[in-house]
């Protein structure tokens, strides 16, 4: 079986002689950074759970006031949290975005695990007026850690 050499970020360096040898113009610093970012994304072992939020819960969570994300039990959320054999998937981070499309606000935080609520709970309103209300039993509670990256681009 033939082994292939894995591409490394060093190949995406401005000083790499490949660009001169083949007569290809050197890419800009921005293009190099973009390639390195994609290389790290596709070749890393880091697992990121990606979830979308509406504006009110996003605003409360990005400040760190809300430390849990609650999701109704559904096939969709269980397909993200369990593999096909029913074993919980370990994630390193959770990426929350506000809406869809290019340039959307997002933040990345640590993933601490999840539980399914065995009994219903009533939640208190948050500082911006956002209120979840009563959460029935079976609701999935995702515990979040420290916020690591925030990007508050305006739509």
Secondary structure, DSSP 8 states (H G I E B T S, - for coil): --------GGGG-TT-THHHHTT-----HHHHHHHHHHHHHHH----EEEEEE-HHHHHHHHTTS--EEEE---HHHHHHHB-TTS-B---SEEEEEESSSTT--EEEEEEEEEEE-SS-EE----TTS----EE-TT-EEEEEEEEEEEE----
